[in-house]
Amino acid sequence: MKAFVLERYGSPLREVEMPVPVPAPHEVLIRMVASGVNHADERVRSGEFKAIFPFRLPKVMGGELSGEVVEAGSAVRDVAVGDHVYGYVDLAATGTFSEFVAVDAATMAPVPRSVSLVEAAGLPVVALTAWQALVEMGKVKKGQTVLIHGGTGGVGSAAIQLARHLGCTVATTVSTANIAAAQELGADIVIDYRRDDLAQSLAGTPVDLVLDTQGGATLKASLGVLRPGGTVIGITGPPDPAFARRVGVNPVVRLAIRALSARTRRRARALKVTYRFLFITPDSAALRQVAGLVDDGVLRPVIDRVLPFGQTPRALDEALAGGTRGKVLVTTDPKAVTNRG
């Protein structure tokens, strides 16, 4: 089978031929139909996470997929050969940039009935990010106000739709060209980050929760628009001590992580708000609920483009370049390709 592997941190992904994996008793073997490319893939490639998730290289990259189960391990009970599934396999596992992948069956869920198998690959990472940020970590309630940065990107598109479903007033930041797209997704307040001042745009609108997809100056500004007691949830960093405890890093790395977020956490405390870092985890149960929302018309995958599987490195570059509306996918199905350049 063909696969894209990382041979050295910082080097480009390389296409190789390798044997089809044999699933362990708790695993299923999936014929990959589509895989999403994500900023986290680049953070792995560059070596940013090597102290937290040390890999034995070379390693097949990729974290999310949709496909067909072609073999099931002896201990698998809830997934059968022929099932169409989608899921996120965890950054520590990876392996979806390949024609076949053996994954823990417990990380997979049946694809939504109302979308294609390729479209389903655009959901796991963005839907789990939105779900874990808004429902599990943020515990947002009807009537609250949520600010979502990058509202027409992959995560932002899913988060706007979910926040609206939860009964929230939704504010978002986008570029001028994406204002109409953000309104179509359901945003109530659309802020042009190139022209509008964030604090002025939200004056008189106390924000309960911010989902920050940008970091840096955007994170700093976000802390200032929260009502007292509000929360910023960041997905690009800096990581916080709670994350270090969850992943079980060694004491030296734990101290380094604490130091990375110290300034942000001090500023949050001074403003009487909270900063938390989200690093998503596989969750089949949540993806089953997401599938229900998709089939009910509440949530739809937003796909910017679909490239051939052989162009996976290019797809990663295009996702990192920014300016996309929704997800960039790669597929093994030639008929599903939308960008043939």
C-alpha positions as CSV (number, residue, x, y, z in Angstrom):
1,M,0.0,0.0,0.0
2,K,1.0,3.6,-0.4
3,A,1.5,5.8,2.6
4,F,3.1,9.2,3.6
5,V,5.6,8.9,6.3
6,L,7.7,11.3,8.4
7,E,11.3,10.1,8.4
8,R,13.0,13.0,10.3
9,Y,11.4,15.9,12.2
10,G,11.3,18.9,9.9
11,S,11.6,16.9,6.6
12,P,8.8,16.7,4.0
13,L,6.5,13.8,4.1
14,R,7.6,11.1,1.7
15,E,5.4,8.6,-0.2
16,V,6.5,5.0,0.4
17,E,5.3,1.5,-0.3
18,M,4.7,-0.6,2.8
19,P,2.8,-3.8,3.8
20,V,-0.9,-3.6,4.7
21,P,-1.1,-3.7,8.5
22,V,-2.6,-6.6,10.4
23,P,-5.2,-5.4,13.0
24,A,-4.6,-6.3,16.6
25,P,-7.5,-8.0,18.5
26,H,-9.1,-4.6,19.5
27,E,-8.5,-3.0,16.1
28,V,-10.2,-2.8,12.7
29,L,-8.4,-2.5,9.3
30,I,-9.9,0.4,7.3
31,R,-9.6,1.0,3.6
32,M,-9.1,4.8,3.7
33,V,-11.4,6.7,1.4
34,A,-10.6,10.2,2.6
35,S,-8.4,11.9,5.2
36,G,-8.4,15.4,6.5
37,V,-5.2,17.5,6.8
38,N,-4.8,19.6,9.9
39,H,-2.5,22.2,11.4
40,A,-1.6,19.6,14.0
41,D,-0.1,17.4,11.3
42,E,2.4,20.2,10.6
43,R,3.1,20.6,14.3
44,V,4.0,16.9,14.4
45,R,6.1,17.1,11.3
46,S,8.1,20.1,12.6
47,G,8.9,18.4,15.8
48,E,6.9,20.8,18.0
49,F,5.3,17.9,19.9
50,K,8.3,15.5,20.1
51,A,8.9,16.1,23.9
52,I,5.2,15.3,24.6
53,F,4.5,12.6,22.0
54,P,7.9,11.1,21.1
55,F,7.6,9.0,17.9
56,R,9.7,6.2,16.7
57,L,10.5,7.4,13.1
58,P,9.7,6.8,10.3
59,K,6.0,7.0,11.0
60,V,2.9,7.3,8.9
61,M,1.2,10.6,9.5
62,G,-2.4,11.7,9.6
63,G,-5.0,11.8,12.3
64,E,-8.5,11.6,10.9
65,L,-10.3,9.6,8.2
66,S,-13.4,8.0,6.8
67,G,-13.4,4.6,5.1
68,E,-14.7,1.1,4.9
69,V,-13.9,-1.6,7.5
70,V,-12.3,-4.6,5.6
71,E,-11.1,-6.7,8.6
72,A,-11.9,-6.8,12.3
73,G,-9.8,-8.0,15.2
74,S,-10.9,-11.0,17.3
75,A,-12.0,-8.8,20.2
76,V,-14.0,-6.3,18.2
77,R,-17.8,-6.5,18.7
78,D,-19.4,-3.2,17.7
79,V,-17.8,-2.7,14.3
80,A,-18.2,-5.2,11.4
81,V,-16.6,-5.7,8.0
82,G,-18.3,-3.6,5.4
83,D,-19.2,-0.8,7.9
84,H,-18.6,2.8,6.8
85,V,-16.9,4.6,9.6
86,Y,-15.2,7.9,10.4
87,G,-13.0,9.0,13.3
88,Y,-10.0,10.6,14.9
89,V,-7.2,8.3,15.9
90,D,-5.3,10.6,18.3
91,L,-2.1,12.5,17.6
92,A,0.0,9.9,19.4
93,A,-1.3,7.2,17.1
94,T,-1.5,8.8,13.6
95,G,-1.5,6.7,10.4
96,T,-4.4,7.9,8.3
97,F,-2.2,9.2,5.4
98,S,-2.2,5.6,4.0
99,E,-4.4,3.5,1.8
100,F,-5.1,1.1,4.7
101,V,-4.8,1.8,8.4
102,A,-5.3,-0.4,11.5
103,V,-7.0,1.7,14.3
104,D,-8.6,1.1,17.7
105,A,-12.2,0.2,16.9
106,A,-13.3,2.2,19.9
107,T,-12.2,5.5,18.2
108,M,-14.5,5.0,15.2
109,A,-18.2,5.8,14.7
110,P,-20.7,5.1,11.9
111,V,-20.6,7.9,9.3
112,P,-23.7,10.2,9.0
113,R,-26.2,8.8,6.6
114,S,-26.8,12.2,4.9
115,V,-23.3,12.9,3.6
116,S,-20.9,11.1,1.4
117,L,-18.1,9.0,2.8
118,V,-15.6,11.6,1.5
119,E,-17.4,14.5,3.1
120,A,-17.5,12.6,6.4
121,A,-13.7,12.9,6.6
122,G,-14.0,16.6,7.1
123,L,-15.8,16.2,10.4
124,P,-13.9,14.3,13.1
125,V,-11.3,16.9,14.1
126,V,-13.4,20.0,13.7
127,A,-16.5,18.5,15.2
128,L,-14.7,17.0,18.2
129,T,-12.9,20.4,18.7
130,A,-16.2,22.2,18.7
131,W,-17.9,19.6,20.9
132,Q,-15.1,19.3,23.5
133,A,-14.7,23.0,23.7
134,L,-18.3,24.1,23.9
135,V,-20.1,21.2,25.4
136,E,-17.6,19.4,27.6
137,M,-15.0,22.0,28.6
138,G,-17.0,25.2,28.2
139,K,-20.4,23.8,29.3
140,V,-22.1,26.7,27.4
141,K,-25.8,27.3,28.1
142,K,-28.6,28.7,26.1
143,G,-28.5,32.5,26.0
144,Q,-24.8,32.8,26.5
145,T,-22.5,34.6,24.1
146,V,-19.7,32.7,22.4
147,L,-16.9,34.3,20.3
148,I,-15.3,32.1,17.7
149,H,-12.2,33.2,16.0
150,G,-11.6,32.1,12.3
151,G,-15.3,31.5,11.8
152,T,-15.0,30.2,8.2
153,G,-12.1,27.9,8.8
154,G,-12.6,24.2,9.6
155,V,-13.0,24.4,13.3
156,G,-14.8,27.8,13.2
157,S,-17.3,26.6,10.7
158,A,-18.3,23.6,12.9
159,A,-18.2,25.7,16.1
160,I,-20.5,28.4,14.8
161,Q,-23.1,25.8,13.8
162,L,-22.9,23.9,17.1
163,A,-23.0,27.1,19.2
164,R,-26.2,28.2,17.3
165,H,-27.7,24.8,18.0
166,L,-26.9,25.2,21.7
167,G,-28.9,28.5,21.8
168,C,-25.9,30.8,22.0
169,T,-25.4,34.3,20.5
170,V,-22.5,33.7,18.2
171,A,-19.8,36.3,17.4
172,T,-17.0,35.5,15.0
173,T,-13.9,37.0,13.4
174,V,-13.2,36.6,9.7
175,S,-11.6,38.4,6.8
176,T,-13.6,40.8,4.6
177,A,-14.1,38.2,1.9
178,N,-15.7,35.7,4.3
179,I,-18.3,37.9,6.0
180,A,-21.2,36.6,4.0
181,A,-20.1,33.0,4.5
182,A,-19.9,33.5,8.3
183,Q,-23.4,34.9,8.3
184,E,-24.7,32.0,6.3
185,L,-23.3,29.6,8.9
186,G,-25.3,31.4,11.5
187,A,-23.1,34.0,13.1
188,D,-25.0,36.9,14.8
189,I,-22.1,39.2,15.0
190,V,-19.4,39.2,12.3
191,I,-16.2,41.1,12.9
192,D,-13.7,41.8,10.2
193,Y,-10.4,41.3,11.9
194,R,-8.6,43.4,9.3
195,R,-10.7,46.5,9.8
196,D,-12.6,46.2,13.1
197,D,-11.3,46.6,16.6
198,L,-12.4,43.5,18.6
199,A,-13.1,45.3,21.9
200,Q,-15.1,48.1,20.2
201,S,-17.1,45.6,18.1
202,L,-18.1,43.7,21.3
203,A,-18.7,46.8,23.5
204,G,-21.9,46.2,25.4
205,T,-21.9,42.5,24.5
206,P,-20.3,40.5,27.4
207,V,-18.8,37.4,26.1
208,D,-19.1,34.1,28.1
209,L,-16.7,32.0,26.2
210,V,-14.1,32.4,23.5
211,L,-12.8,29.6,21.2
212,D,-9.4,30.9,20.1
213,T,-8.0,29.3,17.0
214,Q,-5.2,31.8,16.5
215,G,-3.1,32.4,19.6
216,G,-0.7,35.3,20.1
217,A,-2.2,38.8,19.9
218,T,-5.7,37.3,19.3
219,L,-5.5,35.3,22.5
220,K,-4.4,38.4,24.5
221,A,-7.3,40.5,23.0
222,S,-9.8,37.7,23.7
223,L,-9.1,37.8,27.4
224,G,-10.1,41.4,27.5
225,V,-13.5,41.0,25.9
226,L,-14.7,38.3,28.4
227,R,-17.1,39.1,31.2
228,P,-15.8,38.3,34.7
229,G,-15.9,34.6,35.2
230,G,-15.7,33.9,31.4
231,T,-13.3,31.5,29.7
232,V,-11.0,31.5,26.7
233,I,-10.3,28.0,25.3
234,G,-7.3,27.9,23.1
235,I,-6.4,25.2,20.6
236,T,-3.1,26.5,19.3
237,G,-1.5,27.1,22.7
238,P,0.2,27.8,24.9
239,P,-0.5,24.5,26.6
240,D,-1.4,24.7,30.3
241,P,-0.6,22.5,33.4
242,A,-3.9,20.6,33.2
243,F,-2.9,19.4,29.7
244,A,0.5,18.4,31.0
245,R,-1.1,16.3,33.8
246,R,-3.6,14.7,31.4
247,V,-0.9,13.5,28.9
248,G,1.5,12.4,31.7
249,V,4.6,14.1,30.6
250,N,7.8,13.9,32.7
251,P,8.5,16.6,35.4
252,V,10.9,18.6,33.2
253,V,8.4,18.9,30.4
254,R,5.7,19.6,32.9
255,L,7.6,22.6,34.2
256,A,8.3,23.8,30.7
257,I,4.6,23.7,29.8
258,R,3.7,25.5,33.0
259,A,6.2,28.3,32.0
260,L,4.9,28.6,28.5
261,S,1.4,29.5,29.7
262,A,2.4,31.4,32.9
263,R,2.0,34.9,31.4
264,T,-1.4,34.1,29.8
265,R,-2.7,32.6,33.0
266,R,-1.5,35.5,35.1
267,R,-3.2,38.0,32.8
268,A,-6.4,35.9,32.9
269,R,-6.4,35.9,36.7
270,A,-5.9,39.7,36.8
271,L,-9.0,40.1,34.6
272,K,-10.9,37.5,36.7
273,V,-11.3,35.2,33.7
274,T,-9.9,31.7,32.9
275,Y,-7.6,30.4,30.2
276,R,-7.7,26.7,29.3
277,F,-5.9,24.8,26.6
278,L,-7.8,22.1,24.5
279,F,-6.0,19.2,22.9
280,I,-8.8,17.0,21.5
281,T,-9.0,13.3,22.3
282,P,-10.7,10.5,20.3
283,D,-14.4,10.1,21.2
284,S,-16.6,7.7,19.4
285,A,-19.7,8.6,21.5
286,A,-19.4,12.2,20.7
287,L,-19.0,11.4,17.0
288,R,-22.2,9.4,17.1
289,Q,-24.0,12.5,18.5
290,V,-22.3,14.6,15.8
291,A,-23.6,12.2,13.1
292,G,-27.1,12.6,14.5
293,L,-26.8,16.4,14.3
294,V,-25.6,16.1,10.7
295,D,-28.5,13.9,9.8
296,D,-30.9,16.3,11.5
297,G,-29.6,19.2,9.4
298,V,-28.1,21.0,12.4
299,L,-24.4,20.6,11.3
300,R,-23.0,20.2,7.9
301,P,-19.4,19.5,6.9
302,V,-17.7,22.5,5.2
303,I,-15.2,21.3,2.6
304,D,-12.9,23.8,0.8
305,R,-11.3,21.3,-1.6
306,V,-10.5,17.6,-2.1
307,L,-7.2,16.6,-3.6
308,P,-5.9,13.2,-4.7
309,F,-4.3,11.1,-2.0
310,G,-1.0,11.3,-4.0
311,Q,-0.9,15.1,-3.3
312,T,-1.1,14.8,0.5
313,P,2.0,17.1,1.0
314,R,0.5,19.7,-1.2
315,A,-2.8,19.5,0.6
316,L,-1.0,20.1,3.9
317,D,0.7,23.1,2.4
318,E,-2.6,24.5,1.2
319,A,-4.3,24.0,4.5
320,L,-1.4,25.8,6.3
321,A,-1.5,28.7,3.8
322,G,-4.8,29.8,5.3
323,G,-7.7,31.5,3.6
324,T,-9.6,28.2,3.2
325,R,-13.3,27.9,3.9
326,G,-13.6,24.7,5.8
327,K,-11.5,21.6,5.5
328,V,-8.9,20.4,2.9
329,L,-9.2,16.7,2.3
330,V,-7.3,14.0,0.4
331,T,-9.0,11.0,-1.1
332,T,-8.3,7.7,-2.8
333,D,-11.5,8.1,-4.9
334,P,-10.7,9.9,-8.2
335,K,-14.3,10.8,-8.7
336,A,-14.4,12.8,-5.4
337,V,-11.5,15.1,-6.3
338,T,-12.5,18.8,-6.6
339,N,-9.0,20.3,-7.1
340,R,-7.1,18.7,-9.9
341,G,-4.5,21.5,-10.4
